[in-house]
Amino acid sequence: MHAFTWFLILYSGSALVGVTALWFFYDRKDRRSFEARRRQKVFHCVRCGGLYSVTKANVSEGEPCPDCDYKNYELSY
Ligand SMILES: [Zn+2]
């Protein structure tokens, strides 16, 4: 086989590997940030109107606002 053909095969092969590696990297990164966002509980303070979030698992007892300490309950989606 021609030397140039081999070069072409190796070149496109390494490009394919590179793209696949990038895809894996960004796919994992996306999933991780999505997981982090999913665990976050968002609160809206009814007293001062501020928005804040925590990464606790159980917030059924409410979370105090970081600005005014008023206890708010999780926003329902
Ligand atoms: Zn507040």
N, CA, C, O and the ligand as a Tripos MOL2 file, in Angstrom:
@<TRIPOS>MOLECULE
protein
  309   307    78     0     0
PROTEIN
NO_CHARGES

@<TRIPOS>ATOM
      1 N           0.8320   -1.2020    0.0000 N.3       1 MET1
      2 CA          0.0000    0.0000    0.0000 C.3       1 MET1
      3 C           0.8760    1.2650    0.0000 C.2       1 MET1
      4 O           1.9750    1.2780    0.5540 O.2       1 MET1
      5 N           0.3870    2.2680   -0.6000 N.am      2 HIS2
      6 CA          1.0950    3.5440   -0.6970 C.3       2 HIS2
      7 C           1.3740    4.1550    0.6810 C.2       2 HIS2
      8 O           0.5700    4.0170    1.6030 O.2       2 HIS2
      9 N           2.4970    4.8180    0.8050 N.am      3 ALA3
     10 CA          2.8480    5.4360    2.0880 C.3       3 ALA3
     11 C           1.8720    6.5470    2.4490 C.2       3 ALA3
     12 O           1.5480    6.7610    3.6170 O.2       3 ALA3
     13 N           1.4110    7.2480    1.4170 N.am      4 PHE4
     14 CA          0.4860    8.3610    1.6660 C.3       4 PHE4
     15 C          -0.8620    7.8570    2.1990 C.2       4 PHE4
     16 O          -1.4870    8.5000    3.0420 O.2       4 PHE4
     17 N          -1.2940    6.7090    1.6990 N.am      5 THR5
     18 CA         -2.5530    6.1160    2.1590 C.3       5 THR5
     19 C          -2.4670    5.7670    3.6370 C.2       5 THR5
     20 O          -3.4120    5.9780    4.3960 O.2       5 THR5
     21 N          -1.3100    5.2270    4.0350 N.am      6 TRP6
     22 CA         -1.0960    4.9000    5.4470 C.3       6 TRP6
     23 C          -1.1420    6.1540    6.3180 C.2       6 TRP6
     24 O          -1.7050    6.1790    7.4130 O.2       6 TRP6
     25 N          -0.5140    7.1920    5.7640 N.am      7 PHE7
     26 CA         -0.5100    8.4630    6.4870 C.3       7 PHE7
     27 C          -1.9430    8.9600    6.6680 C.2       7 PHE7
     28 O          -2.3150    9.4440    7.7370 O.2       7 PHE7
     29 N          -2.7340    8.8350    5.6130 N.am      8 LEU8
     30 CA         -4.1240    9.2900    5.6500 C.3       8 LEU8
     31 C          -4.9250    8.4870    6.6740 C.2       8 LEU8
     32 O          -5.7160    9.0470    7.4340 O.2       8 LEU8
     33 N          -4.7110    7.1660    6.6860 N.am      9 ILE9
     34 CA         -5.4310    6.2960    7.6200 C.3       9 ILE9
     35 C          -5.0600    6.6510    9.0610 C.2       9 ILE9
     36 O          -5.9290    6.7760    9.9240 O.2       9 ILE9
     37 N          -3.7390    6.8160    9.3110 N.am     10 LEU10
     38 CA         -3.2760    7.1560   10.6660 C.3      10 LEU10
     39 C          -3.7760    8.5390   11.0830 C.2      10 LEU10
     40 O          -4.1470    8.7620   12.2350 O.2      10 LEU10
     41 N          -3.7750    9.4580   10.1210 N.am     11 TYR11
     42 CA         -4.1870   10.8330   10.4110 C.3      11 TYR11
     43 C          -5.6660   10.8980   10.7870 C.2      11 TYR11
     44 O          -6.0300   11.4870   11.8050 O.2      11 TYR11
     45 N          -6.5100   10.2940    9.9630 N.am     12 SER12
     46 CA         -7.9550   10.3270   10.2450 C.3      12 SER12
     47 C          -8.2680    9.4830   11.4740 C.2      12 SER12
     48 O          -9.2000    9.7810   12.2220 O.2      12 SER12
     49 N          -7.4770    8.4210   11.6770 N.am     13 GLY13
     50 CA         -7.6810    7.5780   12.8560 C.3      13 GLY13
     51 C          -7.3990    8.3310   14.1370 C.2      13 GLY13
     52 O          -8.1620    8.2370   15.0980 O.2      13 GLY13
     53 N          -6.2990    9.0830   14.1560 N.am     14 SER14
     54 CA         -5.9610    9.8410   15.3660 C.3      14 SER14
     55 C          -6.9470   10.9830   15.5860 C.2      14 SER14
     56 O          -7.2460   11.3360   16.7270 O.2      14 SER14
     57 N          -7.4490   11.5600   14.5040 N.am     15 ALA15
     58 CA         -8.4570   12.6120   14.6260 C.3      15 ALA15
     59 C          -9.7310   12.0380   15.2430 C.2      15 ALA15
     60 O         -10.3650   12.6650   16.0920 O.2      15 ALA15
     61 N         -10.0890   10.8480   14.8040 N.am     16 LEU16
     62 CA        -11.2800   10.1900   15.3270 C.3      16 LEU16
     63 C         -11.1300    9.8870   16.8160 C.2      16 LEU16
     64 O         -12.0550   10.0890   17.6020 O.2      16 LEU16
     65 N          -9.9430    9.3960   17.1890 N.am     17 VAL17
     66 CA         -9.6580    9.0980   18.5970 C.3      17 VAL17
     67 C          -9.7300   10.3760   19.4210 C.2      17 VAL17
     68 O         -10.2760   10.3820   20.5240 O.2      17 VAL17
     69 N          -9.1760   11.4590   18.8790 N.am     18 GLY18
     70 CA         -9.1900   12.7370   19.5840 C.3      18 GLY18
     71 C         -10.5980   13.2490   19.8090 C.2      18 GLY18
     72 O         -10.9290   13.7170   20.8980 O.2      18 GLY18
     73 N         -11.4280   13.1620   18.7770 N.am     19 VAL19
     74 CA        -12.8090   13.6270   18.8830 C.3      19 VAL19
     75 C         -13.5790   12.7720   19.8950 C.2      19 VAL19
     76 O         -14.3580   13.2910   20.6940 O.2      19 VAL19
     77 N         -13.3500   11.4540   19.8480 N.am     20 THR20
     78 CA        -14.0180   10.5570   20.7860 C.3      20 THR20
     79 C         -13.6070   10.8650   22.2250 C.2      20 THR20
     80 O         -14.4360   10.8540   23.1350 O.2      20 THR20
     81 N         -12.2990   11.1440   22.4170 N.am     21 ALA21
     82 CA        -11.8100   11.4760   23.7570 C.3      21 ALA21
     83 C         -12.4420   12.7650   24.2550 C.2      21 ALA21
     84 O         -12.8480   12.8540   25.4140 O.2      21 ALA21
     85 N         -12.5260   13.7650   23.3810 N.am     22 LEU22
     86 CA        -13.1510   15.0420   23.7440 C.3      22 LEU22
     87 C         -14.6250   14.8430   24.0860 C.2      22 LEU22
     88 O         -15.1410   15.4130   25.0480 O.2      22 LEU22
     89 N         -15.2860   14.0230   23.2770 N.am     23 TRP23
     90 CA        -16.7050   13.7710   23.4980 C.3      23 TRP23
     91 C         -16.9350   13.1290   24.8650 C.2      23 TRP23
     92 O         -17.8430   13.5090   25.6040 O.2      23 TRP23
     93 N         -16.0760   12.1310   25.1860 N.am     24 PHE24
     94 CA        -16.1750   11.4670   26.4870 C.3      24 PHE24
     95 C         -15.9640   12.4670   27.6180 C.2      24 PHE24
     96 O         -16.6840   12.4650   28.6170 O.2      24 PHE24
     97 N         -14.9490   13.3260   27.4330 N.am     25 PHE25
     98 CA        -14.5960   14.2950   28.4580 C.3      25 PHE25
     99 C         -15.7480   15.2600   28.7100 C.2      25 PHE25
    100 O         -16.1090   15.5130   29.8590 O.2      25 PHE25
    101 N         -16.3290   15.8010   27.6330 N.am     26 TYR26
    102 CA        -17.3920   16.7820   27.8120 C.3      26 TYR26
    103 C         -18.6850   16.1370   28.2790 C.2      26 TYR26
    104 O         -19.4610   16.7460   29.0160 O.2      26 TYR26
    105 N         -18.9150   14.9010   27.8480 N.am     27 ASP27
    106 CA        -20.1090   14.1830   28.2820 C.3      27 ASP27
    107 C         -20.0730   13.9470   29.7850 C.2      27 ASP27
    108 O         -21.0790   14.1200   30.4740 O.2      27 ASP27
    109 N         -18.8990   13.5480   30.2900 N.am     28 ARG28
    110 CA        -18.7530   13.3150   31.7400 C.3      28 ARG28
    111 C         -18.8740   14.6070   32.5140 C.2      28 ARG28
    112 O         -19.4810   14.6510   33.5840 O.2      28 ARG28
    113 N         -18.2810   15.6800   31.9540 N.am     29 LYS29
    114 CA        -18.3180   16.9770   32.6200 C.3      29 LYS29
    115 C         -19.7650   17.4670   32.7080 C.2      29 LYS29
    116 O         -20.1980   17.9670   33.7460 O.2      29 LYS29
    117 N         -20.5030   17.3190   31.6080 N.am     30 ASP30
    118 CA        -21.9060   17.7330   31.5680 C.3      30 ASP30
    119 C         -22.7120   16.9870   32.6130 C.2      30 ASP30
    120 O         -23.5010   17.5810   33.3480 O.2      30 ASP30
    121 N         -22.5080   15.6810   32.6730 N.am     31 ARG31
    122 CA        -23.2880   14.8590   33.5920 C.3      31 ARG31
    123 C         -22.9870   15.2440   35.0350 C.2      31 ARG31
    124 O         -23.8850   15.2860   35.8760 O.2      31 ARG31
    125 N         -21.7100   15.5240   35.3150 N.am     32 ARG32
    126 CA        -21.3390   15.8850   36.6770 C.3      32 ARG32
    127 C         -21.9810   17.2150   37.0990 C.2      32 ARG32
    128 O         -22.4780   17.3410   38.2190 O.2      32 ARG32
    129 N         -21.9670   18.1970   36.2040 N.am     33 SER33
    130 CA        -22.5760   19.4860   36.5510 C.3      33 SER33
    131 C         -24.0860   19.3500   36.6490 C.2      33 SER33
    132 O         -24.7280   20.0420   37.4390 O.2      33 SER33
    133 N         -24.6550   18.4520   35.8430 N.am     34 PHE34
    134 CA        -26.0900   18.2270   35.9300 C.3      34 PHE34
    135 C         -26.4550   17.5790   37.2560 C.2      34 PHE34
    136 O         -27.4500   17.9480   37.8800 O.2      34 PHE34
    137 N         -25.6480   16.6120   37.6870 N.am     35 GLU35
    138 CA        -25.8780   15.9450   38.9710 C.3      35 GLU35
    139 C         -25.7950   16.9420   40.1260 C.2      35 GLU35
    140 O         -26.5940   16.9010   41.0610 O.2      35 GLU35
    141 N         -24.8090   17.8380   40.0400 N.am     36 ALA36
    142 CA        -24.6280   18.8310   41.0930 C.3      36 ALA36
    143 C         -25.8200   19.7680   41.1340 C.2      36 ALA36
    144 O         -26.2710   20.1620   42.2090 O.2      36 ALA36
    145 N         -26.3400   20.1310   39.9460 N.am     37 ARG37
    146 CA        -27.4900   21.0180   39.8860 C.3      37 ARG37
    147 C         -28.7480   20.3200   40.4090 C.2      37 ARG37
    148 O         -29.6030   20.9420   41.0410 O.2      37 ARG37
    149 N         -28.8430   19.0210   40.1330 N.am     38 ARG38
    150 CA        -30.0150   18.2640   40.5440 C.3      38 ARG38
    151 C         -30.0900   18.1370   42.0680 C.2      38 ARG38
    152 O         -31.1700   18.1350   42.6590 O.2      38 ARG38
    153 N         -28.8990   18.0300   42.6890 N.am     39 ARG39
    154 CA        -28.8650   17.8940   44.1470 C.3      39 ARG39
    155 C         -29.1710   19.2130   44.8470 C.2      39 ARG39
    156 O         -29.5540   19.2210   46.0170 O.2      39 ARG39
    157 N         -29.0050   20.3210   44.1390 N.am     40 GLN40
    158 CA        -29.2210   21.6220   44.7430 C.3      40 GLN40
    159 C         -30.7050   21.8960   44.9400 C.2      40 GLN40
    160 O         -31.5290   21.6440   44.0610 O.2      40 GLN40
    161 N         -31.0170   22.4150   46.1150 N.am     41 LYS41
    162 CA        -32.3840   22.8220   46.4000 C.3      41 LYS41
    163 C         -32.4420   24.3460   46.3320 C.2      41 LYS41
    164 O         -31.6210   25.0390   46.9330 O.2      41 LYS41
    165 N         -33.4090   24.8460   45.6020 N.am     42 VAL42
    166 CA        -33.5180   26.2890   45.4040 C.3      42 VAL42
    167 C         -34.6060   26.8440   46.3100 C.2      42 VAL42
    168 O         -35.6880   26.2720   46.4430 O.2      42 VAL42
    169 N         -34.2880   27.9710   46.9250 N.am     43 PHE43
    170 CA        -35.2350   28.6160   47.8270 C.3      43 PHE43
    171 C         -35.4780   30.0500   47.3910 C.2      43 PHE43
    172 O         -34.5830   30.7160   46.8720 O.2      43 PHE43
    173 N         -36.6700   30.5020   47.6050 N.am     44 HIS44
    174 CA        -37.0020   31.8980   47.3540 C.3      44 HIS44
    175 C         -37.5040   32.4930   48.6610 C.2      44 HIS44
    176 O         -38.4960   32.0330   49.2250 O.2      44 HIS44
    177 N         -36.8130   33.5120   49.1310 N.am     45 CYS45
    178 CA        -37.1810   34.1070   50.4070 C.3      45 CYS45
    179 C         -38.4200   34.9760   50.2410 C.2      45 CYS45
    180 O         -38.4480   35.8790   49.4050 O.2      45 CYS45
    181 N         -39.4460   34.6970   51.0470 N.am     46 VAL46
    182 CA        -40.6880   35.4670   50.9230 C.3      46 VAL46
    183 C         -40.5770   36.8000   51.6690 C.2      46 VAL46
    184 O         -41.4070   37.6900   51.4840 O.2      46 VAL46
    185 N         -39.5590   36.9300   52.5040 N.am     47 ARG47
    186 CA        -39.4320   38.1820   53.2520 C.3      47 ARG47
    187 C         -38.6080   39.2230   52.4750 C.2      47 ARG47
    188 O         -39.0410   40.3630   52.3070 O.2      47 ARG47
    189 N         -37.4110   38.8170   52.0010 N.am     48 CYS48
    190 CA        -36.5600   39.7990   51.3140 C.3      48 CYS48
    191 C         -36.5040   39.5680   49.8030 C.2      48 CYS48
    192 O         -35.9140   40.3660   49.0750 O.2      48 CYS48
    193 N         -37.1150   38.4840   49.3330 N.am     49 GLY49
    194 CA        -37.1770   38.2640   47.8850 C.3      49 GLY49
    195 C         -35.9210   37.6710   47.2890 C.2      49 GLY49
    196 O         -35.8140   37.5700   46.0670 O.2      49 GLY49
    197 N         -34.9630   37.2720   48.1180 N.am     50 GLY50
    198 CA        -33.7100   36.7180   47.6150 C.3      50 GLY50
    199 C         -33.8360   35.2660   47.1960 C.2      50 GLY50
    200 O         -34.6810   34.5220   47.6940 O.2      50 GLY50
    201 N         -32.9640   34.8810   46.2610 N.am     51 LEU51
    202 CA        -32.9030   33.4900   45.8390 C.3      51 LEU51
    203 C         -31.6100   32.8880   46.3670 C.2      51 LEU51
    204 O         -30.5510   33.5100   46.2790 O.2      51 LEU51
    205 N         -31.6930   31.6890   46.9130 N.am     52 TYR52
    206 CA        -30.4850   31.0110   47.3700 C.3      52 TYR52
    207 C         -30.6790   29.5220   47.2330 C.2      52 TYR52
    208 O         -31.8040   29.0410   47.1050 O.2      52 TYR52
    209 N         -29.5570   28.7770   47.2600 N.am     53 SER53
    210 CA        -29.6540   27.3290   47.0900 C.3      53 SER53
    211 C         -28.7060   26.6170   48.0390 C.2      53 SER53
    212 O         -27.6640   27.1550   48.4120 O.2      53 SER53
    213 N         -29.0730   25.4110   48.4230 N.am     54 VAL54
    214 CA        -28.2250   24.5750   49.2580 C.3      54 VAL54
    215 C         -28.0960   23.2050   48.6000 C.2      54 VAL54
    216 O         -28.9030   22.8520   47.7400 O.2      54 VAL54
    217 N         -27.0880   22.4330   48.9970 N.am     55 THR55
    218 CA        -26.8960   21.1110   48.4100 C.3      55 THR55
    219 C         -27.1950   20.0120   49.4300 C.2      55 THR55
    220 O         -26.5770   18.9480   49.4010 O.2      55 THR55
    221 N         -28.1340   20.2710   50.3230 N.am     56 LYS56
    222 CA        -28.5350   19.2720   51.3130 C.3      56 LYS56
    223 C         -29.4720   18.2510   50.6850 C.2      56 LYS56
    224 O         -30.1510   18.5350   49.6980 O.2      56 LYS56
    225 N         -29.4980   17.0540   51.2740 N.am     57 ALA57
    226 CA        -30.3830   16.0190   50.7510 C.3      57 ALA57
    227 C         -31.8060   16.2140   51.2620 C.2      57 ALA57
    228 O         -32.7680   16.0480   50.5120 O.2      57 ALA57
    229 N         -31.9370   16.5640   52.5290 N.am     58 ASN58
    230 CA        -33.2730   16.6960   53.1130 C.3      58 ASN58
    231 C         -33.5030   18.1310   53.5840 C.2      58 ASN58
    232 O         -32.8350   18.6060   54.5020 O.2      58 ASN58
    233 N         -34.4430   18.8070   52.9550 N.am     59 VAL59
    234 CA        -34.7340   20.1900   53.3320 C.3      59 VAL59
    235 C         -36.2200   20.3480   53.6530 C.2      59 VAL59
    236 O         -36.7850   21.4320   53.5100 O.2      59 VAL59
    237 N         -36.8440   19.2500   54.0880 N.am     60 SER60
    238 CA        -38.2750   19.2980   54.3630 C.3      60 SER60
    239 C         -38.5900   20.2010   55.5560 C.2      60 SER60
    240 O         -39.7310   20.6280   55.7320 O.2      60 SER60
    241 N         -37.5660   20.4900   56.3800 N.am     61 GLU61
    242 CA        -37.7570   21.3740   57.5330 C.3      61 GLU61
    243 C         -37.5320   22.8380   57.1690 C.2      61 GLU61
    244 O         -37.6690   23.7200   58.0170 O.2      61 GLU61
    245 N         -37.1850   23.0990   55.9030 N.am     62 GLY62
    246 CA        -36.9170   24.4610   55.4650 C.3      62 GLY62
    247 C         -35.4820   24.8750   55.6930 C.2      62 GLY62
    248 O         -34.7560   24.2330   56.4520 O.2      62 GLY62
    249 N         -35.0710   25.9450   55.0370 N.am     63 GLU63
    250 CA        -33.7240   26.4900   55.1670 C.3      63 GLU63
    251 C         -33.8080   27.9830   55.4550 C.2      63 GLU63
    252 O         -34.5580   28.7000   54.7930 O.2      63 GLU63
    253 N         -33.0280   28.4680   56.4590 N.am     64 PRO64
    254 CA        -33.0430   29.9110   56.7200 C.3      64 PRO64
    255 C         -32.3400   30.7030   55.6200 C.2      64 PRO64
    256 O         -31.3230   30.2700   55.0780 O.2      64 PRO64
    257 N         -32.8910   31.8510   55.3070 N.am     65 CYS65
    258 CA        -32.3100   32.7410   54.2880 C.3      65 CYS65
    259 C         -30.9620   33.2750   54.7830 C.2      65 CYS65
    260 O         -30.8570   33.6760   55.9420 O.2      65 CYS65
    261 N         -29.9160   33.2880   53.9230 N.am     66 PRO66
    262 CA        -28.6100   33.7950   54.3560 C.3      66 PRO66
    263 C         -28.6130   35.3060   54.6100 C.2      66 PRO66
    264 O         -27.7320   35.8150   55.3020 O.2      66 PRO66
    265 N         -29.5850   36.0190   54.0630 N.am     67 ASP67
    266 CA        -29.6260   37.4750   54.2300 C.3      67 ASP67
    267 C         -30.4330   37.9000   55.4540 C.2      67 ASP67
    268 O         -29.9900   38.7690   56.2050 O.2      67 ASP67
    269 N         -31.6170   37.3030   55.6700 N.am     68 CYS68
    270 CA        -32.4770   37.7880   56.7430 C.3      68 CYS68
    271 C         -32.8580   36.6950   57.7420 C.2      68 CYS68
    272 O         -33.5800   36.9530   58.7050 O.2      68 CYS68
    273 N         -32.3620   35.4580   57.5070 N.am     69 ASP69
    274 CA        -32.6160   34.3470   58.4250 C.3      69 ASP69
    275 C         -34.0520   33.8610   58.4760 C.2      69 ASP69
    276 O         -34.4050   33.0650   59.3460 O.2      69 ASP69
    277 N         -34.8710   34.3200   57.5700 N.am     70 TYR70
    278 CA        -36.2480   33.8470   57.5310 C.3      70 TYR70
    279 C         -36.2730   32.4330   56.9520 C.2      70 TYR70
    280 O         -35.6420   32.1570   55.9320 O.2      70 TYR70
    281 N         -37.0140   31.5380   57.6200 N.am     71 LYS71
    282 CA        -37.0310   30.1430   57.1920 C.3      71 LYS71
    283 C         -37.9750   29.9530   56.0010 C.2      71 LYS71
    284 O         -39.1770   30.1970   56.1020 O.2      71 LYS71
    285 N         -37.4130   29.5160   54.8770 N.am     72 ASN72
    286 CA        -38.2080   29.2920   53.6600 C.3      72 ASN72
    287 C         -38.2610   27.8050   53.3230 C.2      72 ASN72
    288 O         -37.4340   27.0110   53.7710 O.2      72 ASN72
    289 N         -39.2460   27.4650   52.5320 N.am     73 TYR73
    290 CA        -39.3730   26.0820   52.0870 C.3      73 TYR73
    291 C         -39.0530   25.9650   50.6120 C.2      73 TYR73
    292 O         -39.1920   26.9210   49.8490 O.2      73 TYR73
    293 N         -38.6210   24.7740   50.2250 N.am     74 GLU74
    294 CA        -38.1180   24.5490   48.8820 C.3      74 GLU74
    295 C         -39.1560   24.8870   47.8150 C.2      74 GLU74
    296 O         -40.3520   24.6460   47.9780 O.2      74 GLU74
    297 N         -38.6540   25.4540   46.7170 N.am     75 LEU75
    298 CA        -39.5110   25.7360   45.5760 C.3      75 LEU75
    299 C         -39.8740   24.4290   44.9160 C.2      75 LEU75
    300 O         -39.0250   23.5520   44.7590 O.2      75 LEU75
    301 N         -41.1190   24.2890   44.5300 N.am     76 SER76
    302 CA        -41.4950   23.0860   43.8030 C.3      76 SER76
    303 C         -41.3940   23.3710   42.3040 C.2      76 SER76
    304 O         -41.7760   24.4450   41.8390 O.2      76 SER76
    305 N         -40.8700   22.3860   41.5490 N.am     77 TYR77
    306 CA        -40.6620   22.6000   40.1210 C.3      77 TYR77
    307 C         -41.9340   22.3230   39.3370 C.2      77 TYR77
    308 O         -41.9460   22.4520   38.1130 O.2      77 TYR77
    309 ZN        -34.3930   36.6690   53.1020 Zn       78 ZN78
@<TRIPOS>BOND
     1     1     2 1
     2     2     3 1
     3     3     4 2
     4     3     5 am
     5     5     6 1
     6     6     7 1
     7     7     8 2
     8     7     9 am
     9     9    10 1
    10    10    11 1
    11    11    12 2
    12    11    13 am
    13    13    14 1
    14    14    15 1
    15    15    16 2
    16    15    17 am
    17    17    18 1
    18    18    19 1
    19    19    20 2
    20    19    21 am
    21    21    22 1
    22    22    23 1
    23    23    24 2
    24    23    25 am
    25    25    26 1
    26    26    27 1
    27    27    28 2
    28    27    29 am
    29    29    30 1
    30    30    31 1
    31    31    32 2
    32    31    33 am
    33    33    34 1
    34    34    35 1
    35    35    36 2
    36    35    37 am
    37    37    38 1
    38    38    39 1
    39    39    40 2
    40    39    41 am
    41    41    42 1
    42    42    43 1
    43    43    44 2
    44    43    45 am
    45    45    46 1
    46    46    47 1
    47    47    48 2
    48    47    49 am
    49    49    50 1
    50    50    51 1
    51    51    52 2
    52    51    53 am
    53    53    54 1
    54    54    55 1
    55    55    56 2
    56    55    57 am
    57    57    58 1
    58    58    59 1
    59    59    60 2
    60    59    61 am
    61    61    62 1
    62    62    63 1
    63    63    64 2
    64    63    65 am
    65    65    66 1
    66    66    67 1
    67    67    68 2
    68    67    69 am
    69    69    70 1
    70    70    71 1
    71    71    72 2
    72    71    73 am
    73    73    74 1
    74    74    75 1
    75    75    76 2
    76    75    77 am
    77    77    78 1
    78    78    79 1
    79    79    80 2
    80    79    81 am
    81    81    82 1
    82    82    83 1
    83    83    84 2
    84    83    85 am
    85    85    86 1
    86    86    87 1
    87    87    88 2
    88    87    89 am
    89    89    90 1
    90    90    91 1
    91    91    92 2
    92    91    93 am
    93    93    94 1
    94    94    95 1
    95    95    96 2
    96    95    97 am
    97    97    98 1
    98    98    99 1
    99    99   100 2
   100    99   101 am
   101   101   102 1
   102   102   103 1
   103   103   104 2
   104   103   105 am
   105   105   106 1
   106   106   107 1
   107   107   108 2
   108   107   109 am
   109   109   110 1
   110   110   111 1
   111   111   112 2
   112   111   113 am
   113   113   114 1
   114   114   115 1
   115   115   116 2
   116   115   117 am
   117   117   118 1
   118   118   119 1
   119   119   120 2
   120   119   121 am
   121   121   122 1
   122   122   123 1
   123   123   124 2
   124   123   125 am
   125   125   126 1
   126   126   127 1
   127   127   128 2
   128   127   129 am
   129   129   130 1
   130   130   131 1
   131   131   132 2
   132   131   133 am
   133   133   134 1
   134   134   135 1
   135   135   136 2
   136   135   137 am
   137   137   138 1
   138   138   139 1
   139   139   140 2
   140   139   141 am
   141   141   142 1
   142   142   143 1
   143   143   144 2
   144   143   145 am
   145   145   146 1
   146   146   147 1
   147   147   148 2
   148   147   149 am
   149   149   150 1
   150   150   151 1
   151   151   152 2
   152   151   153 am
   153   153   154 1
   154   154   155 1
   155   155   156 2
   156   155   157 am
   157   157   158 1
   158   158   159 1
   159   159   160 2
   160   159   161 am
   161   161   162 1
   162   162   163 1
   163   163   164 2
   164   163   165 am
   165   165   166 1
   166   166   167 1
   167   167   168 2
   168   167   169 am
   169   169   170 1
   170   170   171 1
   171   171   172 2
   172   171   173 am
   173   173   174 1
   174   174   175 1
   175   175   176 2
   176   175   177 am
   177   177   178 1
   178   178   179 1
   179   179   180 2
   180   179   181 am
   181   181   182 1
   182   182   183 1
   183   183   184 2
   184   183   185 am
   185   185   186 1
   186   186   187 1
   187   187   188 2
   188   187   189 am
   189   189   190 1
   190   190   191 1
   191   191   192 2
   192   191   193 am
   193   193   194 1
   194   194   195 1
   195   195   196 2
   196   195   197 am
   197   197   198 1
   198   198   199 1
   199   199   200 2
   200   199   201 am
   201   201   202 1
   202   202   203 1
   203   203   204 2
   204   203   205 am
   205   205   206 1
   206   206   207 1
   207   207   208 2
   208   207   209 am
   209   209   210 1
   210   210   211 1
   211   211   212 2
   212   211   213 am
   213   213   214 1
   214   214   215 1
   215   215   216 2
   216   215   217 am
   217   217   218 1
   218   218   219 1
   219   219   220 2
   220   219   221 am
   221   221   222 1
   222   222   223 1
   223   223   224 2
   224   223   225 am
   225   225   226 1
   226   226   227 1
   227   227   228 2
   228   227   229 am
   229   229   230 1
   230   230   231 1
   231   231   232 2
   232   231   233 am
   233   233   234 1
   234   234   235 1
   235   235   236 2
   236   235   237 am
   237   237   238 1
   238   238   239 1
   239   239   240 2
   240   239   241 am
   241   241   242 1
   242   242   243 1
   243   243   244 2
   244   243   245 am
   245   245   246 1
   246   246   247 1
   247   247   248 2
   248   247   249 am
   249   249   250 1
   250   250   251 1
   251   251   252 2
   252   251   253 am
   253   253   254 1
   254   254   255 1
   255   255   256 2
   256   255   257 am
   257   257   258 1
   258   258   259 1
   259   259   260 2
   260   259   261 am
   261   261   262 1
   262   262   263 1
   263   263   264 2
   264   263   265 am
   265   265   266 1
   266   266   267 1
   267   267   268 2
   268   267   269 am
   269   269   270 1
   270   270   271 1
   271   271   272 2
   272   271   273 am
   273   273   274 1
   274   274   275 1
   275   275   276 2
   276   275   277 am
   277   277   278 1
   278   278   279 1
   279   279   280 2
   280   279   281 am
   281   281   282 1
   282   282   283 1
   283   283   284 2
   284   283   285 am
   285   285   286 1
   286   286   287 1
   287   287   288 2
   288   287   289 am
   289   289   290 1
   290   290   291 1
   291   291   292 2
   292   291   293 am
   293   293   294 1
   294   294   295 1
   295   295   296 2
   296   295   297 am
   297   297   298 1
   298   298   299 1
   299   299   300 2
   300   299   301 am
   301   301   302 1
   302   302   303 1
   303   303   304 2
   304   303   305 am
   305   305   306 1
   306   306   307 1
   307   307   308 2
@<TRIPOS>SUBSTRUCTURE
     1 MET1         2 RESIDUE 1 A MET
     2 HIS2         6 RESIDUE 1 A HIS
     3 ALA3        10 RESIDUE 1 A ALA
     4 PHE4        14 RESIDUE 1 A PHE
     5 THR5        18 RESIDUE 1 A THR
     6 TRP6        22 RESIDUE 1 A TRP
     7 PHE7        26 RESIDUE 1 A PHE
     8 LEU8        30 RESIDUE 1 A LEU
     9 ILE9        34 RESIDUE 1 A ILE
    10 LEU10       38 RESIDUE 1 A LEU
    11 TYR11       42 RESIDUE 1 A TYR
    12 SER12       46 RESIDUE 1 A SER
    13 GLY13       50 RESIDUE 1 A GLY
    14 SER14       54 RESIDUE 1 A SER
    15 ALA15       58 RESIDUE 1 A ALA
    16 LEU16       62 RESIDUE 1 A LEU
    17 VAL17       66 RESIDUE 1 A VAL
    18 GLY18       70 RESIDUE 1 A GLY
    19 VAL19       74 RESIDUE 1 A VAL
    20 THR20       78 RESIDUE 1 A THR
    21 ALA21       82 RESIDUE 1 A ALA
    22 LEU22       86 RESIDUE 1 A LEU
    23 TRP23       90 RESIDUE 1 A TRP
    24 PHE24       94 RESIDUE 1 A PHE
    25 PHE25       98 RESIDUE 1 A PHE
    26 TYR26      102 RESIDUE 1 A TYR
    27 ASP27      106 RESIDUE 1 A ASP
    28 ARG28      110 RESIDUE 1 A ARG
    29 LYS29      114 RESIDUE 1 A LYS
    30 ASP30      118 RESIDUE 1 A ASP
    31 ARG31      122 RESIDUE 1 A ARG
    32 ARG32      126 RESIDUE 1 A ARG
    33 SER33      130 RESIDUE 1 A SER
    34 PHE34      134 RESIDUE 1 A PHE
    35 GLU35      138 RESIDUE 1 A GLU
    36 ALA36      142 RESIDUE 1 A ALA
    37 ARG37      146 RESIDUE 1 A ARG
    38 ARG38      150 RESIDUE 1 A ARG
    39 ARG39      154 RESIDUE 1 A ARG
    40 GLN40      158 RESIDUE 1 A GLN
    41 LYS41      162 RESIDUE 1 A LYS
    42 VAL42      166 RESIDUE 1 A VAL
    43 PHE43      170 RESIDUE 1 A PHE
    44 HIS44      174 RESIDUE 1 A HIS
    45 CYS45      178 RESIDUE 1 A CYS
    46 VAL46      182 RESIDUE 1 A VAL
    47 ARG47      186 RESIDUE 1 A ARG
    48 CYS48      190 RESIDUE 1 A CYS
    49 GLY49      194 RESIDUE 1 A GLY
    50 GLY50      198 RESIDUE 1 A GLY
    51 LEU51      202 RESIDUE 1 A LEU
    52 TYR52      206 RESIDUE 1 A TYR
    53 SER53      210 RESIDUE 1 A SER
    54 VAL54      214 RESIDUE 1 A VAL
    55 THR55      218 RESIDUE 1 A THR
    56 LYS56      222 RESIDUE 1 A LYS
    57 ALA57      226 RESIDUE 1 A ALA
    58 ASN58      230 RESIDUE 1 A ASN
    59 VAL59      234 RESIDUE 1 A VAL
    60 SER60      238 RESIDUE 1 A SER
    61 GLU61      242 RESIDUE 1 A GLU
    62 GLY62      246 RESIDUE 1 A GLY
    63 GLU63      250 RESIDUE 1 A GLU
    64 PRO64      254 RESIDUE 1 A PRO
    65 CYS65      258 RESIDUE 1 A CYS
    66 PRO66      262 RESIDUE 1 A PRO
    67 ASP67      266 RESIDUE 1 A ASP
    68 CYS68      270 RESIDUE 1 A CYS
    69 ASP69      274 RESIDUE 1 A ASP
    70 TYR70      278 RESIDUE 1 A TYR
    71 LYS71      282 RESIDUE 1 A LYS
    72 ASN72      286 RESIDUE 1 A ASN
    73 TYR73      290 RESIDUE 1 A TYR
    74 GLU74      294 RESIDUE 1 A GLU
    75 LEU75      298 RESIDUE 1 A LEU
    76 SER76      302 RESIDUE 1 A SER
    77 TYR77      306 RESIDUE 1 A TYR
    78 ZN78       309 GROUP 0 **** ****
